[in-house]
Amino acid sequence: MSIIPTKKLVFRVFRFNAETDYLPTYINYELEVTHEEVILDILNRIKWDIDGSLSYRRSCRHGICGICSIKVGGKAVLACKENVFQLVETFGEELLIEPLSTKR
């Protein structure tokens, strides 16, 4: 029987509701993550299991449409392709998840 390696990580997620918030805020979500998960899996788990008000875009899940583009640790990534453990190697065990910038 093989054991799937896991890590307990903190995901610091950008949140803003134009109807109620004056400024954006960040909410921390702590999850046990396997080496197979991508950022989109984490966003789905947060929305489905912890906070149903989380909104994000997703579509094909094949890494070709770009709908799920976000920033993790300030780096633009496709949420459906970017492995969480690889991001941890770069940014540490607290990953900052934000929308893409609109600045040019």
Backbone as numpy.savetxt, mean C-alpha at the origin, in Angstrom:
# Nx Ny Nz CAx CAy CAz Cx Cy Cz
6.42 -30.31 5.86 5.57 -29.13 5.86 6.47 -27.89 5.86
6.27 -27.01 4.89 7.08 -25.80 4.83 6.36 -24.64 5.51
7.16 -23.78 6.10 6.63 -22.61 6.80 6.82 -21.39 5.90
5.76 -20.64 5.67 5.83 -19.42 4.85 6.37 -18.30 5.73
7.50 -17.68 5.31 8.06 -16.59 6.12 7.13 -15.38 6.13
6.99 -14.77 7.31 6.17 -13.58 7.46 6.93 -12.51 8.23
6.46 -11.29 8.10 6.99 -10.16 8.88 5.82 -9.31 9.32
5.92 -8.75 10.51 4.93 -7.79 10.98 5.42 -6.40 10.57
4.62 -5.74 9.74 5.01 -4.44 9.19 3.97 -3.39 9.49
4.42 -2.13 9.46 3.52 -0.99 9.62 3.40 -0.30 8.27
2.16 -0.07 7.86 1.88 0.65 6.63 1.26 1.98 7.02
1.96 3.05 6.70 1.49 4.41 7.02 0.80 4.94 5.77
-0.53 5.04 5.81 -1.33 5.29 4.62 -1.91 6.71 4.65
-1.71 7.44 3.55 -2.25 8.77 3.36 -3.77 8.70 3.30
-4.43 9.56 4.06 -5.90 9.60 4.07 -6.38 11.04 3.98
-7.43 11.27 3.20 -8.04 12.59 3.10 -9.47 12.45 2.62
-10.37 13.11 3.32 -11.78 13.17 2.94 -12.12 14.64 2.78
-12.34 15.10 1.56 -12.59 16.52 1.28 -13.84 17.04 1.99
-14.77 16.16 2.30 -16.00 16.59 2.96 -15.82 16.88 4.45
-14.83 16.23 5.08 -14.68 16.39 6.53 -13.30 16.86 6.98
-12.29 16.70 6.14 -10.92 17.01 6.57 -10.43 18.34 5.99
-9.75 19.11 6.83 -9.11 20.33 6.36 -7.74 20.01 5.78
-7.04 19.11 6.44 -5.72 18.67 6.00 -5.68 17.15 5.90
-4.81 16.63 5.04 -4.66 15.17 4.99 -4.02 14.65 6.27
-4.20 13.37 6.51 -3.61 12.72 7.68 -3.05 11.38 7.25
-2.31 10.75 8.14 -1.77 9.42 7.89 -2.25 8.50 8.99
-2.68 7.30 8.60 -3.12 6.30 9.56 -2.21 5.09 9.43
-1.77 4.58 10.57 -0.90 3.39 10.59 -1.74 2.13 10.70
-1.40 1.15 9.86 -2.03 -0.17 9.90 -0.91 -1.19 10.07
-1.03 -2.05 11.07 -0.01 -3.07 11.32 -0.55 -4.41 10.84
0.22 -5.06 9.93 -0.21 -6.32 9.35 0.92 -7.33 9.32
0.56 -8.59 9.43 1.49 -9.70 9.23 1.49 -10.00 7.73
2.65 -9.94 7.10 2.76 -10.01 5.64 3.64 -11.19 5.24
3.24 -11.90 4.18 4.07 -12.99 3.66 4.97 -12.48 2.55
5.96 -13.29 2.18 6.92 -12.90 1.14 6.29 -12.87 -0.25
5.09 -13.40 -0.40 4.43 -13.46 -1.70 3.56 -12.24 -2.00
3.28 -11.42 -1.02 2.31 -10.34 -1.19 2.90 -9.11 -1.88
2.04 -8.47 -2.67 2.37 -7.20 -3.31 1.56 -6.11 -2.60
1.89 -4.86 -2.88 1.22 -3.74 -2.21 -0.29 -3.78 -2.42
-0.75 -4.17 -3.60 -2.19 -4.25 -3.83 -2.86 -5.25 -2.89
-2.20 -6.35 -2.58 -2.74 -7.31 -1.61 -2.92 -6.64 -0.25
-1.96 -5.82 0.13 -2.03 -5.12 1.43 -3.18 -4.12 1.43
-3.31 -3.34 0.36 -4.42 -2.38 0.28 -5.76 -3.10 0.34
-5.87 -4.23 -0.35 -7.11 -5.02 -0.30 -7.40 -5.51 1.10
-6.38 -6.01 1.79 -6.58 -6.51 3.16 -7.01 -5.38 4.10
-6.39 -4.20 3.95 -6.79 -3.07 4.79 -8.25 -2.72 4.53
-8.63 -2.60 3.25 -10.01 -2.23 2.91 -11.01 -3.30 3.34
-10.74 -4.55 3.06 -11.71 -5.61 3.31 -11.78 -6.04 4.77
-10.65 -5.95 5.51 -10.62 -6.48 6.87 -10.55 -5.43 7.98
-10.05 -4.22 7.66 -9.79 -3.25 8.72 -10.58 -1.96 8.54
-10.51 -1.35 7.36 -11.08 -0.02 7.15 -11.74 0.07 5.78
-13.02 -0.16 5.73 -13.77 -0.15 4.49 -13.82 1.20 3.79
-13.41 2.26 4.47 -13.45 3.59 3.85 -12.22 3.89 2.99
-11.23 3.01 3.01 -10.02 3.22 2.20 -10.38 3.12 0.72
-9.93 4.11 -0.06 -10.20 4.11 -1.50 -8.90 4.11 -2.27
-8.86 3.36 -3.34 -7.71 3.29 -4.23 -8.20 2.73 -5.55
-7.37 2.85 -6.59 -7.77 2.37 -7.91 -7.03 1.09 -8.25
-7.74 0.18 -8.90 -7.15 -1.07 -9.37 -7.97 -1.56 -10.56
-7.35 -2.36 -11.39 -8.08 -2.87 -12.55 -7.56 -4.23 -12.97
-6.50 -4.26 -13.78 -6.12 -5.51 -14.45 -5.35 -6.50 -13.59
-4.59 -6.04 -12.62 -3.73 -6.86 -11.74 -2.63 -7.59 -12.51
-2.34 -7.17 -13.71 -1.30 -7.80 -14.52 -0.10 -6.88 -14.76
-0.08 -5.70 -14.16 1.06 -4.81 -14.29 1.18 -4.13 -15.64
0.07 -3.96 -16.34 0.17 -3.32 -17.65 -0.67 -2.06 -17.79
-1.74 -1.91 -17.02 -2.64 -0.77 -17.25 -2.21 0.50 -16.52
-1.54 0.37 -15.37 -1.06 1.53 -14.62 -2.09 2.17 -13.72
-3.30 1.67 -13.67 -4.36 2.25 -12.84 -3.97 2.25 -11.36
-3.25 1.24 -10.90 -2.93 1.09 -9.48 -1.64 1.83 -9.08
-1.18 2.77 -9.89 0.05 3.51 -9.58 -0.11 4.31 -8.29
0.87 4.18 -7.41 0.92 4.91 -6.14 2.37 5.19 -5.81
2.60 5.88 -4.69 3.96 6.07 -4.19 4.14 5.27 -2.91
5.25 4.55 -2.84 5.62 3.84 -1.62 7.01 4.35 -1.25
7.10 4.98 -0.08 8.38 5.55 0.33 8.86 6.64 -0.63
7.93 7.31 -1.30 8.28 8.37 -2.24 8.59 7.87 -3.65
8.59 6.56 -3.84 8.90 5.96 -5.15 7.60 5.56 -5.86
7.44 5.98 -7.11 6.26 5.61 -7.88 6.35 4.13 -8.25
5.29 3.38 -7.95 5.25 1.93 -8.22 3.86 1.54 -8.71
3.78 0.36 -9.32 2.49 -0.26 -9.58 2.18 -1.17 -8.40
1.08 -0.91 -7.73 0.73 -1.66 -6.52 0.56 -3.15 -6.80
0.17 -3.51 -8.03 -0.07 -4.91 -8.35 1.22 -5.68 -8.65
2.34 -4.98 -8.79 3.60 -5.66 -9.14 4.66 -5.60 -8.03
4.60 -4.61 -7.18 5.70 -4.34 -6.25 5.60 -5.24 -5.01
6.57 -6.13 -4.86 6.62 -7.06 -3.74 6.95 -6.31 -2.44
6.18 -6.60 -1.40 6.34 -5.90 -0.13 7.72 -6.15 0.48
8.20 -7.39 0.49 9.49 -7.69 1.10 10.64 -6.95 0.40
10.55 -6.78 -0.92 11.59 -6.04 -1.63 11.56 -4.57 -1.24
10.38 -4.01 -1.02 10.28 -2.61 -0.57 10.82 -2.45 0.84
10.62 -3.46 1.69 11.14 -3.42 3.06 12.67 -3.36 3.04
13.30 -4.07 2.12 14.76 -4.02 2.00 15.24 -2.61 1.69
14.46 -1.86 0.94 14.84 -0.50 0.56 14.44 0.53 1.60
13.20 0.45 2.13 12.64 1.52 2.95 12.48 1.18 4.43
12.72 -0.05 4.83 12.55 -0.42 6.22 11.16 -0.99 6.49
10.89 -1.29 7.75 9.67 -2.01 8.12 8.46 -1.14 8.35
8.55 0.16 8.06 7.39 1.04 8.04 7.32 1.63 6.64
6.29 1.25 5.88 6.16 1.69 4.50 5.12 2.80 4.39
5.52 3.91 3.80 4.64 5.06 3.59 3.95 4.89 2.24
2.62 4.88 2.25 1.83 4.70 1.02 1.04 5.98 0.77
1.26 6.57 -0.43 0.62 7.84 -0.78 0.15 7.80 -2.23
-0.76 8.70 -2.58 -1.15 8.81 -3.99 -0.01 9.44 -4.79
-0.05 9.28 -6.11 0.93 9.94 -6.97 0.76 11.44 -6.85
1.85 12.18 -7.02 1.81 13.63 -6.98 1.17 14.17 -8.24
0.53 15.31 -8.12 -0.02 15.97 -9.31 0.89 17.09 -9.77
1.99 17.34 -9.03 2.94 18.38 -9.42 3.73 17.92 -10.62
4.07 18.84 -11.48 4.86 18.53 -12.67 6.22 19.14 -12.59
